[in-house]
Structures are given as C-alpha cells and as structure tokens.
Amino acid sequence: MRRMKETPIAENPPLGRASDTPSLGILLGTVRAEMVRAIETELASQGVDLSFTQFLILKKAQQLGPASATELARAVELDGGAMTRQLDQLERKGFLARTPDAQDRRALRIALTAAGKKVWRNTASVCHQHVMSAAQSSLDSTEQAQLYDYLSRVLHALRDKS
C-alpha cells in the first residue's frame, strides 16, 4: 500500500503574496465581525445581556438624547421593523422608554432610562473602550491616527460617490 505524502495545512497562512491578500472589502468585513464578536463577548463576561445591535442603539440613544425611532434607526442603519423589535426588547429590559413627544402628540421619543444610563456608563462603554484598545494594541499612537485618517478618507470617498 502506498502512503500519500502529508502536506501540512497552515491554519492562518501568512499574508504577503498578492494571491494570499484578502480584498479590502473582505478585510474590513472580517475586522467588523471580530469587533462585534469581541464586544458581545465582553458584554456577556460582565453579565450584560445585549446584542451588538442593542449596544449600538444604547450608544446612539446616549449620544443623541431623546430621539424618534426613525432617527435612531437611521443612526444605526436599521429598517423600521427591525428597529421596533430591538426597541421592544430594550424596553422590556428596562434600558429604554418611549415617551410622548412634547411638540407632536402623535410621535414618541425614545430615551435611556436610569437603568439604561447606568448600564451604558458602568459597563457598555467600558466594554467598548476595552475592545477598541485591544484592537489597536499593536499600533503606536501615530499608526492609530493614520488608521483613523485612512478609514475616514475611504468612508468619505464612498459617500461622495453615492
């Protein structure tokens, strides 16, 4: 019986040759997926039951203050139905409240509750900072500034085209 020659399989092949280098889109998507995973893992390790989407909604609600569901949906890039489901869940968890708009009684404003402010301030924002620091740990401050500049320029170029 002939034995086949075993070829070692590299789990993470080194990048460098053009054929091995992922496209910018693949790389950005992979980085985003890893950041989402890391933030959800960090939140879970702190006993906070939030998905990444819910984390983003809390972050935007904290930044914007009382806002309409449409404003929040636009800020986190969700459609209306998905936003309603997420808001329902966050309201059940006690992190958000819907209140009548003072200017338009047909409209509602969404705002963080005291519990929502507390979980954002004491846990979610800390988890976010921890993950962002870890993600940039291999970069010095100049490289961090360059990365931010490069990504900002890519974003602006894409937005200018559409």
C-alpha positions in Angstrom: 0.0 0.0 0.0 1.4 3.4 -1.0 1.4 6.1 1.6 0.4 9.6 0.4 2.7 12.4 1.3 1.2 14.5 4.0 1.2 18.2 3.4 1.0 20.5 6.4 -2.1 22.7 6.4 -1.5 26.2 7.7 -4.3 27.4 9.9 -3.5 31.1 9.3 -1.4 31.3 6.2 0.9 34.3 6.1 -0.2 37.3 4.1 2.2 38.9 1.7 1.8 37.4 -1.8 -0.9 39.2 -3.8 -2.8 36.0 -4.2 -3.0 35.5 -0.4 -4.0 39.0 0.4 -7.7 39.4 1.1 -9.5 42.2 -0.7 -10.1 45.4 1.3 -13.8 44.6 1.5 -13.1 41.1 2.9 -10.6 42.5 5.4 -12.9 45.3 6.6 -15.8 42.8 6.9 -13.7 40.4 8.9 -12.4 43.2 11.2 -16.0 44.3 11.8 -17.2 40.8 12.5 -14.4 40.3 15.0 -15.2 43.6 16.7 -18.8 42.6 17.0 -17.9 39.3 18.5 -15.4 40.8 20.9 -17.9 43.4 22.1 -20.7 40.8 22.6 -18.2 38.5 24.4 -17.0 41.4 26.7 -20.6 42.4 27.5 -21.5 38.8 28.3 -18.5 38.5 30.5 -19.8 41.4 32.5 -23.3 39.9 32.8 -24.9 42.3 30.4 -27.5 40.7 28.0 -27.1 42.9 24.9 -26.6 42.0 21.3 -24.3 44.2 19.3 -27.3 45.9 17.6 -28.8 46.7 21.0 -25.4 48.0 22.2 -25.3 50.4 19.2 -28.8 51.6 19.9 -27.9 52.4 23.5 -24.8 54.1 22.3 -26.7 56.3 19.9 -29.5 57.0 22.4 -26.9 58.1 24.8 -25.3 60.4 22.2 -28.5 61.8 20.7 -30.6 62.1 23.8 -34.3 61.7 23.3 -34.9 60.8 19.7 -37.5 59.4 17.4 -37.4 55.8 16.4 -36.7 56.9 12.8 -33.7 59.0 13.9 -32.3 56.1 15.9 -33.0 53.6 13.1 -31.1 55.9 10.6 -28.2 56.3 13.1 -27.7 52.6 13.5 -28.8 51.7 9.9 -31.8 49.5 10.7 -35.1 49.4 8.9 -38.3 50.3 10.8 -39.4 46.8 11.6 -36.1 45.7 12.9 -35.8 48.9 15.0 -39.2 48.3 16.5 -38.3 44.8 17.5 -35.0 46.0 19.1 -36.7 48.9 20.9 -39.3 46.4 22.3 -36.5 44.2 23.7 -34.6 47.1 25.1 -37.8 48.5 26.7 -38.5 45.0 28.2 -35.0 45.0 29.7 -35.7 48.4 31.2 -33.0 50.3 29.3 -35.2 52.5 27.1 -38.5 54.2 27.5 -40.9 55.6 24.9 -42.5 58.9 25.9 -44.9 61.2 24.1 -43.2 64.0 22.1 -43.9 67.4 23.6 -44.2 69.0 20.2 -46.2 66.3 18.4 -48.5 64.2 20.5 -48.7 61.6 17.7 -45.0 60.9 17.9 -42.9 59.2 20.6 -39.4 60.0 21.8 -37.0 57.2 22.8 -34.6 57.9 25.7 -32.4 55.9 28.0 -33.9 55.1 31.4 -31.9 55.4 34.6 -31.1 51.7 34.2 -30.1 52.3 30.6 -27.8 55.2 31.6 -26.2 53.1 34.3 -25.6 50.1 32.1 -24.1 52.4 29.4 -21.9 54.3 31.8 -20.8 51.5 34.1 -20.5 48.6 31.7 -21.2 49.0 27.9 -19.0 52.0 27.3 -16.2 50.4 29.4 -16.5 47.1 27.4 -16.4 49.2 24.2 -13.2 51.0 25.3 -11.6 47.8 26.3 -12.3 46.1 22.9 -11.2 49.2 21.0 -7.9 49.4 23.0 -7.3 45.7 22.4 -8.0 46.1 18.7 -5.4 48.9 18.4 -2.8 47.5 20.8 -0.3 46.6 18.1 -0.4 50.1 16.8 1.5 53.1 18.2 -0.3 56.4 18.5 0.9 57.7 15.1 -0.3 54.5 13.4 -3.7 54.7 15.2 -4.1 58.3 13.9 -3.1 57.1 10.4 -5.6 54.2 10.5 -8.4 56.5 11.6 -7.4 59.0 8.8 -7.3 56.3 6.1 -10.6 54.8 7.1 -12.2 58.2 7.3 -11.0 59.0 3.8 -12.2 55.7 2.4 -15.7 56.4 4.0 -15.8 59.9 2.6 -14.8 58.7 -0.8 -17.6 56.1 -0.8 -20.2 58.5 0.5 -19.2 61.1 -2.1 -19.8 58.5 -4.9 -23.4 57.8 -3.8 
